[in-house]
Amino acid sequence: MRQIAMGKIAANGTILKATAGISISNGISPGNIFGPGGDIGYTVKLSSGLVHDKNYIVQLTAENYGEDGPDYVFTTIALRYQTKKSFEVIIWADRIQTLASGYSIVPVKSDWHFVIYDI
């Protein structure tokens, strides 16, 4: 297995650091993303020939999300629509204030990191 690409992405979709040939668009394909704000996410585009096929491994990490500090206690990150040329990333978070009345997980924009491995 070899690590072939990595990056750190800002909440607005700007590449802070990444392997050459990677590009990010601030948006995802229309889908059924639960929560107010709808289809919030990122599309990672890979350079031609970077991976052998669509079965490469992607490791994702979302930074703790908070508008005015880390007030979102649960943050999760997921990948979808993985192809040989791209994949989408979606981040969800839940406000600590909602714990008394139940969870209110919503899609958010947050800084995040990725590492791609291929065999």
MODELLER restraints for C-alpha pairs under 7 A, 6 or more apart:
rsr = mdl.restraints
at = mdl.atoms
rsr.add(forms.Gaussian(group=physical.xy_distance, feature=features.Distance(at['CA:1:A'], at['CA:117:A']), mean=6.54, stdev=0.5))
rsr.add(forms.Gaussian(group=physical.xy_distance, feature=features.Distance(at['CA:1:A'], at['CA:118:A']), mean=5.77, stdev=0.5))
rsr.add(forms.Gaussian(group=physical.xy_distance, feature=features.Distance(at['CA:1:A'], at['CA:119:A']), mean=4.47, stdev=0.5))
rsr.add(forms.Gaussian(group=physical.xy_distance, feature=features.Distance(at['CA:2:A'], at['CA:117:A']), mean=5.50, stdev=0.5))
rsr.add(forms.Gaussian(group=physical.xy_distance, feature=features.Distance(at['CA:2:A'], at['CA:118:A']), mean=5.69, stdev=0.5))
rsr.add(forms.Gaussian(group=physical.xy_distance, feature=features.Distance(at['CA:2:A'], at['CA:119:A']), mean=6.35, stdev=0.5))
rsr.add(forms.Gaussian(group=physical.xy_distance, feature=features.Distance(at['CA:3:A'], at['CA:116:A']), mean=5.98, stdev=0.5))
rsr.add(forms.Gaussian(group=physical.xy_distance, feature=features.Distance(at['CA:3:A'], at['CA:117:A']), mean=4.43, stdev=0.5))
rsr.add(forms.Gaussian(group=physical.xy_distance, feature=features.Distance(at['CA:3:A'], at['CA:118:A']), mean=6.69, stdev=0.5))
rsr.add(forms.Gaussian(group=physical.xy_distance, feature=features.Distance(at['CA:4:A'], at['CA:116:A']), mean=5.85, stdev=0.5))
rsr.add(forms.Gaussian(group=physical.xy_distance, feature=features.Distance(at['CA:4:A'], at['CA:117:A']), mean=5.67, stdev=0.5))
rsr.add(forms.Gaussian(group=physical.xy_distance, feature=features.Distance(at['CA:4:A'], at['CA:118:A']), mean=6.91, stdev=0.5))
rsr.add(forms.Gaussian(group=physical.xy_distance, feature=features.Distance(at['CA:5:A'], at['CA:19:A']), mean=5.37, stdev=0.5))
rsr.add(forms.Gaussian(group=physical.xy_distance, feature=features.Distance(at['CA:5:A'], at['CA:115:A']), mean=5.85, stdev=0.5))
rsr.add(forms.Gaussian(group=physical.xy_distance, feature=features.Distance(at['CA:5:A'], at['CA:116:A']), mean=5.12, stdev=0.5))
rsr.add(forms.Gaussian(group=physical.xy_distance, feature=features.Distance(at['CA:6:A'], at['CA:18:A']), mean=5.56, stdev=0.5))
rsr.add(forms.Gaussian(group=physical.xy_distance, feature=features.Distance(at['CA:6:A'], at['CA:19:A']), mean=5.69, stdev=0.5))
rsr.add(forms.Gaussian(group=physical.xy_distance, feature=features.Distance(at['CA:6:A'], at['CA:114:A']), mean=5.38, stdev=0.5))
rsr.add(forms.Gaussian(group=physical.xy_distance, feature=features.Distance(at['CA:6:A'], at['CA:115:A']), mean=4.24, stdev=0.5))
rsr.add(forms.Gaussian(group=physical.xy_distance, feature=features.Distance(at['CA:6:A'], at['CA:116:A']), mean=6.09, stdev=0.5))
rsr.add(forms.Gaussian(group=physical.xy_distance, feature=features.Distance(at['CA:7:A'], at['CA:17:A']), mean=5.35, stdev=0.5))
rsr.add(forms.Gaussian(group=physical.xy_distance, feature=features.Distance(at['CA:7:A'], at['CA:18:A']), mean=3.83, stdev=0.5))
rsr.add(forms.Gaussian(group=physical.xy_distance, feature=features.Distance(at['CA:7:A'], at['CA:19:A']), mean=6.38, stdev=0.5))
rsr.add(forms.Gaussian(group=physical.xy_distance, feature=features.Distance(at['CA:7:A'], at['CA:113:A']), mean=5.63, stdev=0.5))
rsr.add(forms.Gaussian(group=physical.xy_distance, feature=features.Distance(at['CA:7:A'], at['CA:114:A']), mean=5.42, stdev=0.5))
rsr.add(forms.Gaussian(group=physical.xy_distance, feature=features.Distance(at['CA:7:A'], at['CA:115:A']), mean=6.71, stdev=0.5))
rsr.add(forms.Gaussian(group=physical.xy_distance, feature=features.Distance(at['CA:8:A'], at['CA:15:A']), mean=6.31, stdev=0.5))
rsr.add(forms.Gaussian(group=physical.xy_distance, feature=features.Distance(at['CA:8:A'], at['CA:16:A']), mean=5.50, stdev=0.5))
rsr.add(forms.Gaussian(group=physical.xy_distance, feature=features.Distance(at['CA:8:A'], at['CA:17:A']), mean=5.27, stdev=0.5))
rsr.add(forms.Gaussian(group=physical.xy_distance, feature=features.Distance(at['CA:8:A'], at['CA:18:A']), mean=6.26, stdev=0.5))
rsr.add(forms.Gaussian(group=physical.xy_distance, feature=features.Distance(at['CA:8:A'], at['CA:112:A']), mean=5.92, stdev=0.5))
rsr.add(forms.Gaussian(group=physical.xy_distance, feature=features.Distance(at['CA:8:A'], at['CA:113:A']), mean=4.41, stdev=0.5))
rsr.add(forms.Gaussian(group=physical.xy_distance, feature=features.Distance(at['CA:8:A'], at['CA:114:A']), mean=6.68, stdev=0.5))
rsr.add(forms.Gaussian(group=physical.xy_distance, feature=features.Distance(at['CA:9:A'], at['CA:15:A']), mean=4.72, stdev=0.5))
rsr.add(forms.Gaussian(group=physical.xy_distance, feature=features.Distance(at['CA:9:A'], at['CA:16:A']), mean=5.49, stdev=0.5))
rsr.add(forms.Gaussian(group=physical.xy_distance, feature=features.Distance(at['CA:9:A'], at['CA:111:A']), mean=5.61, stdev=0.5))
rsr.add(forms.Gaussian(group=physical.xy_distance, feature=features.Distance(at['CA:9:A'], at['CA:112:A']), mean=5.35, stdev=0.5))
rsr.add(forms.Gaussian(group=physical.xy_distance, feature=features.Distance(at['CA:9:A'], at['CA:113:A']), mean=6.06, stdev=0.5))
rsr.add(forms.Gaussian(group=physical.xy_distance, feature=features.Distance(at['CA:10:A'], at['CA:16:A']), mean=6.39, stdev=0.5))
rsr.add(forms.Gaussian(group=physical.xy_distance, feature=features.Distance(at['CA:10:A'], at['CA:110:A']), mean=6.69, stdev=0.5))
rsr.add(forms.Gaussian(group=physical.xy_distance, feature=features.Distance(at['CA:10:A'], at['CA:111:A']), mean=4.39, stdev=0.5))
rsr.add(forms.Gaussian(group=physical.xy_distance, feature=features.Distance(at['CA:10:A'], at['CA:112:A']), mean=6.67, stdev=0.5))
rsr.add(forms.Gaussian(group=physical.xy_distance, feature=features.Distance(at['CA:11:A'], at['CA:109:A']), mean=4.93, stdev=0.5))
rsr.add(forms.Gaussian(group=physical.xy_distance, feature=features.Distance(at['CA:11:A'], at['CA:110:A']), mean=4.09, stdev=0.5))
rsr.add(forms.Gaussian(group=physical.xy_distance, feature=features.Distance(at['CA:11:A'], at['CA:111:A']), mean=4.45, stdev=0.5))
rsr.add(forms.Gaussian(group=physical.xy_distance, feature=features.Distance(at['CA:12:A'], at['CA:26:A']), mean=6.83, stdev=0.5))
rsr.add(forms.Gaussian(group=physical.xy_distance, feature=features.Distance(at['CA:12:A'], at['CA:109:A']), mean=6.91, stdev=0.5))
rsr.add(forms.Gaussian(group=physical.xy_distance, feature=features.Distance(at['CA:13:A'], at['CA:24:A']), mean=6.24, stdev=0.5))
rsr.add(forms.Gaussian(group=physical.xy_distance, feature=features.Distance(at['CA:13:A'], at['CA:25:A']), mean=6.40, stdev=0.5))
rsr.add(forms.Gaussian(group=physical.xy_distance, feature=features.Distance(at['CA:13:A'], at['CA:26:A']), mean=5.11, stdev=0.5))
rsr.add(forms.Gaussian(group=physical.xy_distance, feature=features.Distance(at['CA:13:A'], at['CA:42:A']), mean=6.85, stdev=0.5))
rsr.add(forms.Gaussian(group=physical.xy_distance, feature=features.Distance(at['CA:21:A'], at['CA:46:A']), mean=6.52, stdev=0.5))
rsr.add(forms.Gaussian(group=physical.xy_distance, feature=features.Distance(at['CA:21:A'], at['CA:47:A']), mean=4.95, stdev=0.5))
rsr.add(forms.Gaussian(group=physical.xy_distance, feature=features.Distance(at['CA:22:A'], at['CA:45:A']), mean=5.84, stdev=0.5))
rsr.add(forms.Gaussian(group=physical.xy_distance, feature=features.Distance(at['CA:22:A'], at['CA:46:A']), mean=5.12, stdev=0.5))
rsr.add(forms.Gaussian(group=physical.xy_distance, feature=features.Distance(at['CA:22:A'], at['CA:47:A']), mean=6.07, stdev=0.5))
rsr.add(forms.Gaussian(group=physical.xy_distance, feature=features.Distance(at['CA:23:A'], at['CA:44:A']), mean=5.94, stdev=0.5))
rsr.add(forms.Gaussian(group=physical.xy_distance, feature=features.Distance(at['CA:23:A'], at['CA:45:A']), mean=5.14, stdev=0.5))
rsr.add(forms.Gaussian(group=physical.xy_distance, feature=features.Distance(at['CA:23:A'], at['CA:46:A']), mean=6.81, stdev=0.5))
rsr.add(forms.Gaussian(group=physical.xy_distance, feature=features.Distance(at['CA:24:A'], at['CA:42:A']), mean=6.68, stdev=0.5))
rsr.add(forms.Gaussian(group=physical.xy_distance, feature=features.Distance(at['CA:24:A'], at['CA:43:A']), mean=5.63, stdev=0.5))
rsr.add(forms.Gaussian(group=physical.xy_distance, feature=features.Distance(at['CA:24:A'], at['CA:44:A']), mean=4.74, stdev=0.5))
rsr.add(forms.Gaussian(group=physical.xy_distance, feature=features.Distance(at['CA:24:A'], at['CA:45:A']), mean=6.13, stdev=0.5))
rsr.add(forms.Gaussian(group=physical.xy_distance, feature=features.Distance(at['CA:25:A'], at['CA:42:A']), mean=5.78, stdev=0.5))
rsr.add(forms.Gaussian(group=physical.xy_distance, feature=features.Distance(at['CA:25:A'], at['CA:43:A']), mean=5.17, stdev=0.5))
rsr.add(forms.Gaussian(group=physical.xy_distance, feature=features.Distance(at['CA:25:A'], at['CA:44:A']), mean=6.70, stdev=0.5))
rsr.add(forms.Gaussian(group=physical.xy_distance, feature=features.Distance(at['CA:26:A'], at['CA:41:A']), mean=6.51, stdev=0.5))
rsr.add(forms.Gaussian(group=physical.xy_distance, feature=features.Distance(at['CA:26:A'], at['CA:42:A']), mean=4.83, stdev=0.5))
rsr.add(forms.Gaussian(group=physical.xy_distance, feature=features.Distance(at['CA:26:A'], at['CA:43:A']), mean=6.60, stdev=0.5))
rsr.add(forms.Gaussian(group=physical.xy_distance, feature=features.Distance(at['CA:27:A'], at['CA:40:A']), mean=6.10, stdev=0.5))
rsr.add(forms.Gaussian(group=physical.xy_distance, feature=features.Distance(at['CA:27:A'], at['CA:41:A']), mean=5.04, stdev=0.5))
rsr.add(forms.Gaussian(group=physical.xy_distance, feature=features.Distance(at['CA:27:A'], at['CA:42:A']), mean=4.75, stdev=0.5))
rsr.add(forms.Gaussian(group=physical.xy_distance, feature=features.Distance(at['CA:27:A'], at['CA:43:A']), mean=6.17, stdev=0.5))
rsr.add(forms.Gaussian(group=physical.xy_distance, feature=features.Distance(at['CA:28:A'], at['CA:39:A']), mean=6.54, stdev=0.5))
rsr.add(forms.Gaussian(group=physical.xy_distance, feature=features.Distance(at['CA:28:A'], at['CA:40:A']), mean=6.73, stdev=0.5))
rsr.add(forms.Gaussian(group=physical.xy_distance, feature=features.Distance(at['CA:28:A'], at['CA:41:A']), mean=5.46, stdev=0.5))
rsr.add(forms.Gaussian(group=physical.xy_distance, feature=features.Distance(at['CA:28:A'], at['CA:42:A']), mean=5.63, stdev=0.5))
rsr.add(forms.Gaussian(group=physical.xy_distance, feature=features.Distance(at['CA:28:A'], at['CA:43:A']), mean=5.79, stdev=0.5))
rsr.add(forms.Gaussian(group=physical.xy_distance, feature=features.Distance(at['CA:28:A'], at['CA:88:A']), mean=6.37, stdev=0.5))
rsr.add(forms.Gaussian(group=physical.xy_distance, feature=features.Distance(at['CA:30:A'], at['CA:39:A']), mean=6.21, stdev=0.5))
rsr.add(forms.Gaussian(group=physical.xy_distance, feature=features.Distance(at['CA:31:A'], at['CA:39:A']), mean=6.51, stdev=0.5))
rsr.add(forms.Gaussian(group=physical.xy_distance, feature=features.Distance(at['CA:33:A'], at['CA:39:A']), mean=5.46, stdev=0.5))
rsr.add(forms.Gaussian(group=physical.xy_distance, feature=features.Distance(at['CA:34:A'], at['CA:106:A']), mean=6.71, stdev=0.5))
rsr.add(forms.Gaussian(group=physical.xy_distance, feature=features.Distance(at['CA:35:A'], at['CA:105:A']), mean=6.94, stdev=0.5))
rsr.add(forms.Gaussian(group=physical.xy_distance, feature=features.Distance(at['CA:35:A'], at['CA:106:A']), mean=4.70, stdev=0.5))
rsr.add(forms.Gaussian(group=physical.xy_distance, feature=features.Distance(at['CA:35:A'], at['CA:107:A']), mean=6.32, stdev=0.5))
rsr.add(forms.Gaussian(group=physical.xy_distance, feature=features.Distance(at['CA:36:A'], at['CA:106:A']), mean=6.46, stdev=0.5))
rsr.add(forms.Gaussian(group=physical.xy_distance, feature=features.Distance(at['CA:37:A'], at['CA:107:A']), mean=6.88, stdev=0.5))
rsr.add(forms.Gaussian(group=physical.xy_distance, feature=features.Distance(at['CA:40:A'], at['CA:90:A']), mean=6.83, stdev=0.5))
rsr.add(forms.Gaussian(group=physical.xy_distance, feature=features.Distance(at['CA:40:A'], at['CA:107:A']), mean=5.99, stdev=0.5))
rsr.add(forms.Gaussian(group=physical.xy_distance, feature=features.Distance(at['CA:40:A'], at['CA:108:A']), mean=6.54, stdev=0.5))
rsr.add(forms.Gaussian(group=physical.xy_distance, feature=features.Distance(at['CA:41:A'], at['CA:89:A']), mean=5.64, stdev=0.5))
rsr.add(forms.Gaussian(group=physical.xy_distance, feature=features.Distance(at['CA:41:A'], at['CA:90:A']), mean=4.63, stdev=0.5))
rsr.add(forms.Gaussian(group=physical.xy_distance, feature=features.Distance(at['CA:41:A'], at['CA:91:A']), mean=6.81, stdev=0.5))
rsr.add(forms.Gaussian(group=physical.xy_distance, feature=features.Distance(at['CA:41:A'], at['CA:109:A']), mean=7.00, stdev=0.5))
rsr.add(forms.Gaussian(group=physical.xy_distance, feature=features.Distance(at['CA:42:A'], at['CA:88:A']), mean=5.61, stdev=0.5))
rsr.add(forms.Gaussian(group=physical.xy_distance, feature=features.Distance(at['CA:42:A'], at['CA:89:A']), mean=5.14, stdev=0.5))
rsr.add(forms.Gaussian(group=physical.xy_distance, feature=features.Distance(at['CA:42:A'], at['CA:90:A']), mean=6.64, stdev=0.5))
rsr.add(forms.Gaussian(group=physical.xy_distance, feature=features.Distance(at['CA:43:A'], at['CA:86:A']), mean=6.89, stdev=0.5))
rsr.add(forms.Gaussian(group=physical.xy_distance, feature=features.Distance(at['CA:43:A'], at['CA:87:A']), mean=5.83, stdev=0.5))
rsr.add(forms.Gaussian(group=physical.xy_distance, feature=features.Distance(at['CA:43:A'], at['CA:88:A']), mean=4.40, stdev=0.5))
rsr.add(forms.Gaussian(group=physical.xy_distance, feature=features.Distance(at['CA:43:A'], at['CA:89:A']), mean=6.32, stdev=0.5))
rsr.add(forms.Gaussian(group=physical.xy_distance, feature=features.Distance(at['CA:44:A'], at['CA:86:A']), mean=5.38, stdev=0.5))
rsr.add(forms.Gaussian(group=physical.xy_distance, feature=features.Distance(at['CA:44:A'], at['CA:87:A']), mean=5.41, stdev=0.5))
rsr.add(forms.Gaussian(group=physical.xy_distance, feature=features.Distance(at['CA:44:A'], at['CA:88:A']), mean=6.07, stdev=0.5))
rsr.add(forms.Gaussian(group=physical.xy_distance, feature=features.Distance(at['CA:45:A'], at['CA:85:A']), mean=5.97, stdev=0.5))
rsr.add(forms.Gaussian(group=physical.xy_distance, feature=features.Distance(at['CA:45:A'], at['CA:86:A']), mean=4.40, stdev=0.5))
rsr.add(forms.Gaussian(group=physical.xy_distance, feature=features.Distance(at['CA:45:A'], at['CA:87:A']), mean=6.88, stdev=0.5))
rsr.add(forms.Gaussian(group=physical.xy_distance, feature=features.Distance(at['CA:46:A'], at['CA:85:A']), mean=5.21, stdev=0.5))
rsr.add(forms.Gaussian(group=physical.xy_distance, feature=features.Distance(at['CA:46:A'], at['CA:86:A']), mean=5.55, stdev=0.5))
rsr.add(forms.Gaussian(group=physical.xy_distance, feature=features.Distance(at['CA:51:A'], at['CA:84:A']), mean=6.55, stdev=0.5))
rsr.add(forms.Gaussian(group=physical.xy_distance, feature=features.Distance(at['CA:51:A'], at['CA:118:A']), mean=6.45, stdev=0.5))
rsr.add(forms.Gaussian(group=physical.xy_distance, feature=features.Distance(at['CA:53:A'], at['CA:84:A']), mean=5.23, stdev=0.5))
rsr.add(forms.Gaussian(group=physical.xy_distance, feature=features.Distance(at['CA:54:A'], at['CA:82:A']), mean=6.41, stdev=0.5))
rsr.add(forms.Gaussian(group=physical.xy_distance, feature=features.Distance(at['CA:54:A'], at['CA:83:A']), mean=4.70, stdev=0.5))
rsr.add(forms.Gaussian(group=physical.xy_distance, feature=features.Distance(at['CA:54:A'], at['CA:84:A']), mean=4.29, stdev=0.5))
rsr.add(forms.Gaussian(group=physical.xy_distance, feature=features.Distance(at['CA:56:A'], at['CA:116:A']), mean=6.98, stdev=0.5))
rsr.add(forms.Gaussian(group=physical.xy_distance, feature=features.Distance(at['CA:56:A'], at['CA:117:A']), mean=5.96, stdev=0.5))
rsr.add(forms.Gaussian(group=physical.xy_distance, feature=features.Distance(at['CA:56:A'], at['CA:118:A']), mean=4.83, stdev=0.5))
rsr.add(forms.Gaussian(group=physical.xy_distance, feature=features.Distance(at['CA:57:A'], at['CA:116:A']), mean=5.66, stdev=0.5))
rsr.add(forms.Gaussian(group=physical.xy_distance, feature=features.Distance(at['CA:57:A'], at['CA:117:A']), mean=5.03, stdev=0.5))
rsr.add(forms.Gaussian(group=physical.xy_distance, feature=features.Distance(at['CA:57:A'], at['CA:118:A']), mean=6.20, stdev=0.5))
rsr.add(forms.Gaussian(group=physical.xy_distance, feature=features.Distance(at['CA:58:A'], at['CA:114:A']), mean=6.75, stdev=0.5))
rsr.add(forms.Gaussian(group=physical.xy_distance, feature=features.Distance(at['CA:58:A'], at['CA:115:A']), mean=5.79, stdev=0.5))
rsr.add(forms.Gaussian(group=physical.xy_distance, feature=features.Distance(at['CA:58:A'], at['CA:116:A']), mean=4.63, stdev=0.5))
rsr.add(forms.Gaussian(group=physical.xy_distance, feature=features.Distance(at['CA:58:A'], at['CA:117:A']), mean=6.46, stdev=0.5))
rsr.add(forms.Gaussian(group=physical.xy_distance, feature=features.Distance(at['CA:59:A'], at['CA:114:A']), mean=5.52, stdev=0.5))
rsr.add(forms.Gaussian(group=physical.xy_distance, feature=features.Distance(at['CA:59:A'], at['CA:115:A']), mean=5.15, stdev=0.5))
rsr.add(forms.Gaussian(group=physical.xy_distance, feature=features.Distance(at['CA:59:A'], at['CA:116:A']), mean=6.42, stdev=0.5))
rsr.add(forms.Gaussian(group=physical.xy_distance, feature=features.Distance(at['CA:60:A'], at['CA:77:A']), mean=6.84, stdev=0.5))
rsr.add(forms.Gaussian(group=physical.xy_distance, feature=features.Distance(at['CA:60:A'], at['CA:113:A']), mean=5.80, stdev=0.5))
rsr.add(forms.Gaussian(group=physical.xy_distance, feature=features.Distance(at['CA:60:A'], at['CA:114:A']), mean=4.62, stdev=0.5))
rsr.add(forms.Gaussian(group=physical.xy_distance, feature=features.Distance(at['CA:60:A'], at['CA:115:A']), mean=6.76, stdev=0.5))
rsr.add(forms.Gaussian(group=physical.xy_distance, feature=features.Distance(at['CA:61:A'], at['CA:77:A']), mean=6.81, stdev=0.5))
rsr.add(forms.Gaussian(group=physical.xy_distance, feature=features.Distance(at['CA:61:A'], at['CA:112:A']), mean=5.61, stdev=0.5))
rsr.add(forms.Gaussian(group=physical.xy_distance, feature=features.Distance(at['CA:61:A'], at['CA:113:A']), mean=5.14, stdev=0.5))
rsr.add(forms.Gaussian(group=physical.xy_distance, feature=features.Distance(at['CA:61:A'], at['CA:114:A']), mean=6.43, stdev=0.5))
rsr.add(forms.Gaussian(group=physical.xy_distance, feature=features.Distance(at['CA:62:A'], at['CA:76:A']), mean=6.72, stdev=0.5))
rsr.add(forms.Gaussian(group=physical.xy_distance, feature=features.Distance(at['CA:62:A'], at['CA:77:A']), mean=5.97, stdev=0.5))
rsr.add(forms.Gaussian(group=physical.xy_distance, feature=features.Distance(at['CA:62:A'], at['CA:110:A']), mean=7.00, stdev=0.5))
rsr.add(forms.Gaussian(group=physical.xy_distance, feature=features.Distance(at['CA:62:A'], at['CA:111:A']), mean=6.36, stdev=0.5))
rsr.add(forms.Gaussian(group=physical.xy_distance, feature=features.Distance(at['CA:62:A'], at['CA:112:A']), mean=4.34, stdev=0.5))
rsr.add(forms.Gaussian(group=physical.xy_distance, feature=features.Distance(at['CA:62:A'], at['CA:113:A']), mean=6.47, stdev=0.5))
rsr.add(forms.Gaussian(group=physical.xy_distance, feature=features.Distance(at['CA:63:A'], at['CA:110:A']), mean=6.62, stdev=0.5))
rsr.add(forms.Gaussian(group=physical.xy_distance, feature=features.Distance(at['CA:63:A'], at['CA:111:A']), mean=5.62, stdev=0.5))
rsr.add(forms.Gaussian(group=physical.xy_distance, feature=features.Distance(at['CA:63:A'], at['CA:112:A']), mean=5.62, stdev=0.5))
rsr.add(forms.Gaussian(group=physical.xy_distance, feature=features.Distance(at['CA:64:A'], at['CA:70:A']), mean=6.25, stdev=0.5))
rsr.add(forms.Gaussian(group=physical.xy_distance, feature=features.Distance(at['CA:64:A'], at['CA:75:A']), mean=6.27, stdev=0.5))
rsr.add(forms.Gaussian(group=physical.xy_distance, feature=features.Distance(at['CA:65:A'], at['CA:72:A']), mean=5.68, stdev=0.5))
rsr.add(forms.Gaussian(group=physical.xy_distance, feature=features.Distance(at['CA:65:A'], at['CA:75:A']), mean=6.73, stdev=0.5))
rsr.add(forms.Gaussian(group=physical.xy_distance, feature=features.Distance(at['CA:65:A'], at['CA:93:A']), mean=6.92, stdev=0.5))
rsr.add(forms.Gaussian(group=physical.xy_distance, feature=features.Distance(at['CA:65:A'], at['CA:110:A']), mean=5.82, stdev=0.5))
rsr.add(forms.Gaussian(group=physical.xy_distance, feature=features.Distance(at['CA:66:A'], at['CA:72:A']), mean=5.50, stdev=0.5))
rsr.add(forms.Gaussian(group=physical.xy_distance, feature=features.Distance(at['CA:71:A'], at['CA:95:A']), mean=5.99, stdev=0.5))
rsr.add(forms.Gaussian(group=physical.xy_distance, feature=features.Distance(at['CA:71:A'], at['CA:96:A']), mean=5.99, stdev=0.5))
rsr.add(forms.Gaussian(group=physical.xy_distance, feature=features.Distance(at['CA:72:A'], at['CA:93:A']), mean=5.97, stdev=0.5))
rsr.add(forms.Gaussian(group=physical.xy_distance, feature=features.Distance(at['CA:72:A'], at['CA:94:A']), mean=5.22, stdev=0.5))
rsr.add(forms.Gaussian(group=physical.xy_distance, feature=features.Distance(at['CA:72:A'], at['CA:95:A']), mean=4.17, stdev=0.5))
rsr.add(forms.Gaussian(group=physical.xy_distance, feature=features.Distance(at['CA:72:A'], at['CA:96:A']), mean=5.56, stdev=0.5))
rsr.add(forms.Gaussian(group=physical.xy_distance, feature=features.Distance(at['CA:73:A'], at['CA:94:A']), mean=6.11, stdev=0.5))
rsr.add(forms.Gaussian(group=physical.xy_distance, feature=features.Distance(at['CA:73:A'], at['CA:95:A']), mean=6.07, stdev=0.5))
rsr.add(forms.Gaussian(group=physical.xy_distance, feature=features.Distance(at['CA:73:A'], at['CA:96:A']), mean=5.53, stdev=0.5))
rsr.add(forms.Gaussian(group=physical.xy_distance, feature=features.Distance(at['CA:74:A'], at['CA:93:A']), mean=5.34, stdev=0.5))
rsr.add(forms.Gaussian(group=physical.xy_distance, feature=features.Distance(at['CA:74:A'], at['CA:94:A']), mean=5.20, stdev=0.5))
rsr.add(forms.Gaussian(group=physical.xy_distance, feature=features.Distance(at['CA:75:A'], at['CA:92:A']), mean=5.69, stdev=0.5))
rsr.add(forms.Gaussian(group=physical.xy_distance, feature=features.Distance(at['CA:75:A'], at['CA:93:A']), mean=4.33, stdev=0.5))
rsr.add(forms.Gaussian(group=physical.xy_distance, feature=features.Distance(at['CA:75:A'], at['CA:94:A']), mean=6.72, stdev=0.5))
rsr.add(forms.Gaussian(group=physical.xy_distance, feature=features.Distance(at['CA:76:A'], at['CA:91:A']), mean=5.71, stdev=0.5))
rsr.add(forms.Gaussian(group=physical.xy_distance, feature=features.Distance(at['CA:76:A'], at['CA:92:A']), mean=5.34, stdev=0.5))
rsr.add(forms.Gaussian(group=physical.xy_distance, feature=features.Distance(at['CA:76:A'], at['CA:93:A']), mean=6.43, stdev=0.5))
rsr.add(forms.Gaussian(group=physical.xy_distance, feature=features.Distance(at['CA:77:A'], at['CA:90:A']), mean=5.73, stdev=0.5))
rsr.add(forms.Gaussian(group=physical.xy_distance, feature=features.Distance(at['CA:77:A'], at['CA:91:A']), mean=4.37, stdev=0.5))
rsr.add(forms.Gaussian(group=physical.xy_distance, feature=features.Distance(at['CA:77:A'], at['CA:92:A']), mean=6.39, stdev=0.5))
rsr.add(forms.Gaussian(group=physical.xy_distance, feature=features.Distance(at['CA:78:A'], at['CA:89:A']), mean=5.70, stdev=0.5))
rsr.add(forms.Gaussian(group=physical.xy_distance, feature=features.Distance(at['CA:78:A'], at['CA:90:A']), mean=5.34, stdev=0.5))
rsr.add(forms.Gaussian(group=physical.xy_distance, feature=features.Distance(at['CA:78:A'], at['CA:91:A']), mean=6.45, stdev=0.5))
rsr.add(forms.Gaussian(group=physical.xy_distance, feature=features.Distance(at['CA:79:A'], at['CA:87:A']), mean=6.76, stdev=0.5))
rsr.add(forms.Gaussian(group=physical.xy_distance, feature=features.Distance(at['CA:79:A'], at['CA:88:A']), mean=5.51, stdev=0.5))
rsr.add(forms.Gaussian(group=physical.xy_distance, feature=features.Distance(at['CA:79:A'], at['CA:89:A']), mean=4.64, stdev=0.5))
rsr.add(forms.Gaussian(group=physical.xy_distance, feature=features.Distance(at['CA:79:A'], at['CA:90:A']), mean=6.40, stdev=0.5))
rsr.add(forms.Gaussian(group=physical.xy_distance, feature=features.Distance(at['CA:80:A'], at['CA:87:A']), mean=6.19, stdev=0.5))
rsr.add(forms.Gaussian(group=physical.xy_distance, feature=features.Distance(at['CA:80:A'], at['CA:88:A']), mean=5.21, stdev=0.5))
rsr.add(forms.Gaussian(group=physical.xy_distance, feature=features.Distance(at['CA:80:A'], at['CA:89:A']), mean=6.54, stdev=0.5))
rsr.add(forms.Gaussian(group=physical.xy_distance, feature=features.Distance(at['CA:81:A'], at['CA:87:A']), mean=5.44, stdev=0.5))
rsr.add(forms.Gaussian(group=physical.xy_distance, feature=features.Distance(at['CA:81:A'], at['CA:88:A']), mean=6.02, stdev=0.5))
rsr.add(forms.Gaussian(group=physical.xy_distance, feature=features.Distance(at['CA:82:A'], at['CA:88:A']), mean=6.90, stdev=0.5))
rsr.add(forms.Gaussian(group=physical.xy_distance, feature=features.Distance(at['CA:90:A'], at['CA:107:A']), mean=6.99, stdev=0.5))
rsr.add(forms.Gaussian(group=physical.xy_distance, feature=features.Distance(at['CA:91:A'], at['CA:107:A']), mean=5.63, stdev=0.5))
rsr.add(forms.Gaussian(group=physical.xy_distance, feature=features.Distance(at['CA:91:A'], at['CA:108:A']), mean=5.73, stdev=0.5))
rsr.add(forms.Gaussian(group=physical.xy_distance, feature=features.Distance(at['CA:91:A'], at['CA:109:A']), mean=6.75, stdev=0.5))
rsr.add(forms.Gaussian(group=physical.xy_distance, feature=features.Distance(at['CA:92:A'], at['CA:105:A']), mean=6.17, stdev=0.5))
rsr.add(forms.Gaussian(group=physical.xy_distance, feature=features.Distance(at['CA:92:A'], at['CA:106:A']), mean=5.24, stdev=0.5))
rsr.add(forms.Gaussian(group=physical.xy_distance, feature=features.Distance(at['CA:92:A'], at['CA:107:A']), mean=4.22, stdev=0.5))
rsr.add(forms.Gaussian(group=physical.xy_distance, feature=features.Distance(at['CA:92:A'], at['CA:108:A']), mean=5.55, stdev=0.5))
rsr.add(forms.Gaussian(group=physical.xy_distance, feature=features.Distance(at['CA:93:A'], at['CA:105:A']), mean=5.24, stdev=0.5))
rsr.add(forms.Gaussian(group=physical.xy_distance, feature=features.Distance(at['CA:93:A'], at['CA:106:A']), mean=5.60, stdev=0.5))
rsr.add(forms.Gaussian(group=physical.xy_distance, feature=features.Distance(at['CA:93:A'], at['CA:107:A']), mean=6.46, stdev=0.5))
rsr.add(forms.Gaussian(group=physical.xy_distance, feature=features.Distance(at['CA:93:A'], at['CA:108:A']), mean=6.53, stdev=0.5))
rsr.add(forms.Gaussian(group=physical.xy_distance, feature=features.Distance(at['CA:94:A'], at['CA:103:A']), mean=6.54, stdev=0.5))
rsr.add(forms.Gaussian(group=physical.xy_distance, feature=features.Distance(at['CA:94:A'], at['CA:104:A']), mean=5.51, stdev=0.5))
rsr.add(forms.Gaussian(group=physical.xy_distance, feature=features.Distance(at['CA:94:A'], at['CA:105:A']), mean=4.36, stdev=0.5))
rsr.add(forms.Gaussian(group=physical.xy_distance, feature=features.Distance(at['CA:94:A'], at['CA:106:A']), mean=6.50, stdev=0.5))
rsr.add(forms.Gaussian(group=physical.xy_distance, feature=features.Distance(at['CA:95:A'], at['CA:104:A']), mean=6.92, stdev=0.5))
rsr.add(forms.Gaussian(group=physical.xy_distance, feature=features.Distance(at['CA:98:A'], at['CA:104:A']), mean=6.34, stdev=0.5))
